[in-house]
Amino acid sequence: MVEPHELSNKKEAILYSAFQVFTEKGYHQAKVSEIAERARVGKGTVYEYFDSKEALLIGVIKAGTKYYIEQLNESAEQAVDPLGKLRNILLKNVTILKENQNFRQLINHNFGVNSEQFHLLLQEQRQILFQKIQKILQEAINQQQIKPIDLEIGVRLVFGHIIAMDPEMGNLAEEQINSMIDILFKGLQ
């Protein structure tokens, strides 16, 4: 495991330390002084990069969701055809959430923060993934891999599978995950 102080710059170390503290203690119990201590920087240094604890949380979520979306995109691009891309996204999602339980907490919880900026950020990040899935579904339609569908409904169905495959809802065996994907692609008939 990487230690925060081993990262290439102070901002990365602060974000990584904040990620750890927020997921261990929750937003309200986290102290900026503890984040600074883990990053091996002064508390004032944290405030050089982030105006407030909420700004720090938003920075953590931006960095975390960027990583998540990059991982899903990289996985999708390893497939040649659109349905392979969707399968890879769904499987990578399960892998990420199984291997990074703290990350699951980061993307699934709002930490009791009710600011408009926080909610807009989460909505913006979801929209990026929505657009990626919509593009893949359109490719599948164009290549006649799936019948023409309402893309918004298709995206919501894929997202429903992403949620249903979350290990927090119970671990699924690989064959169960593949069965869910097959049902998504082929329907119930």
Secondary structure by P-SEA (a helix, b strand, c coil): cccccccccaaaaaaaaaaaaaaacccccccaaaaaaaacccaaaaaaccccaaaaaaaaaaaaaaaaaaaaaaaaaccccaaaaaaaaaaaaaaaaaacaaaaaaaccccccccaaaaaaaaaaaaaaaaaaaaaaaaaaaaccccccaaaaaaaaaaaaaaaaccccccccaaaaaaaaaaaacccc
